[in-house]
Amino acid sequence: MKTIRPRSNSYLVAALVFCGGSLSAGCGKLFVRDIATDALDPSSLSDTEPSIAVNPQHPGDIAVVTFSENWTAATGAPVWKSTDHGKTWTKVFQLVQPNPGEFGPADQKLDFDSNGNIYVAELALAGGIKDYVYRQTGAPNAPLTPGASYGNDQPHLSVDRSSSSPLKGHLYSPWLDFSQPLERSTVAASGNQGIAVNSVGAGDNSAFPNRTSRSAIAPDGKVYIIYKTREGTGGAPPGFENAHFHVNRSDDGGLTWTGLGSAGISVHGAAQVQTYFTTSFGNIAKGKVARARSSDAWIAANPENGDLYAAYVQRDASGFAQIYVARSTDQGATWTAARATDGTHNSAYPEIAVTKRGVVGVLFIDYDDAGSVTLFRHHFARSFDHGSSWDDDVLQTMNPGPLSNASSGFLWGDYEGLTAAKNTFYGVFTGESSGRTTLQLDPIFFRQKSCRWWWTGCWLEDDD
Amino acid sequence: MSKAAKVSSSFVLVAIAVLLSVESRVSAMPGPQAANSSQFEKLLTDRNIWGEDAFRVFASLDRWKGEPSILVFTDRVVGGSKFETPEQAREKAAAMARTMGRPFSKLTPEFATSYKEALARKAAALQVESVPFMEDDSYRLQWKREGAEFLKRQLTMRAVVATYGAPEKTTTEVVHARGDRRPAVLTISEYAGGMLKFVQSDLSPDPGMVDRVVLDVPAAAARILASR
């Protein structure tokens, strides 16, 4: 659905004045907002496991899904929508029950195609598990239409919207196949908006079960998946296990996943790393804790040159679980990894995105249990030099203890939302509410334009 | 008797009378256990909570011997024991199925009266199955019959509280499956000393509805079945 709106660059003057006086590596005001209100969330739902997508036709149009209202036979589950860059939000109840008796949403992720049509991958529960890709078949806020059922655990979603891709319009939904003796990372691909899908095993489960399946699409239409192989707990402290994080590639629209060999490439080399596999991220003696089992890897592609960035968790010599970012400039064949965090606190839940000028952003969570309660901190770190150095902002520090709708064991979900459109990062996390009658968990939106101060073209470029 | 002695003996008599009165009042008050028992019995016969098929289940609780609890949903009854493999659950289900042809057990008089109509009603037999339990990916025993109603549909916690008051205890439980799909967050409201728990699930289409009732099998059987 193409929308044309008048362009206005007036606000950029202020941004240039602000940044012109600064020698910082990158400027851009961080905008943070609780998107829920008492009116939009009268039942004080937990709004966990948020995802975000931005309409490439009009980046002021932003969509978010969280675990909010469930669908019923009569009413759809909601997509949170903003048409003013995230300043105000509404709930559009357009995720209809896919079939009678199917409960959900029980996992979800969303994306837009190049024309600004929304797609949502949903997991529904009945006697078994079914995934669906919902597509837009009417007006943007009309009920969405579920496609063919496929899959199993934790479906994700990426839509190819690159004008240079020969597979533009194809969509890919990685999921974890529990029907195998050892779980396998699998990708459902569709060339017709999810009306029909074809699932193909993408991970190497010949020796170890897979987990944490995430995807990214390069501008040339090549598709990448990152996943981990779970390699046992020998020598690992409680809550951790040994693993490799692998990337593999499909060069044919998801028909085969052997672009980087049958097993893919380990982004951190041959040695194992230790990563989380726990339902107790945090310090259970000092408050509520979170699940972190598929909360340790993410992948993104530079939308211009196709450089790949993989974020993953590795417990290192600091004694803490840290966020590492590996970069590949050769379509995943080789990787160079560096630590993005400072080695002082346990960290996990990385999501990574890249702007059109190659600025890299990572959303992650760490915790500080030095005091009497555990404080969880949502961070947003940016790198303007391909991951060599990072500027880190704490978006929010939260003690979930007093939040009545924060359930110990599943605080914000397994992952949260981060994406980039043009030169701006857009994110959403489940954090402490602001401006609500009752203090609670809410979806917290943020965005940040990210240009070096001397990138005049970047500042002058209208992101809408 | 001196005046002082008369006054002092009067005090003693008054004190004894007061003590006897207090003692009789205390012994007349139901203890917490008796109150629980009374509430439990009221709950087990409440037709605003149960569909008629539930009473057939309650009259057959001896078949659930060995189960610590049953989970009563609107359309099925599920055993509280979790089995790791389908084979284990199948074996148990087969053994249980062999007991289903027996007539109902003899009930205690108050339950025999309350359940009489439901037990006299003609209905097809309940099917015993072993089923995967989606919530935690375990395998469970299940009783089911097409069209049966065990827990009243549209039962809200608000209605329960209106009749029985606030729950004695409310807890939250996060139930993880083998995979990493959304876990069920259960809000558990306990009554009758925990012998009966109303459970709401955030995965239900309407989380305000009662999703299931967890019934303590040994405690319920001890009250309902005369032959135990």
Interface residues (C-beta under 8 A of the other chain):
Chain A: S43 L45 S46 T48 E49 F67 N70 W71 T72 A73 F103 G104 P105 A106 D107 L123 L125 G127 G128 I129 N152 D153 Q154 L176 F178 E183 R211 T279 R291 R293 S294 S407 S408 G409 F410 G413 D414
Chain B: P132 M134 T172 V174 H176 R178 G179 D180 R181 R182 P183 V185 D202 L203 S204 P205 D206 P207 G208
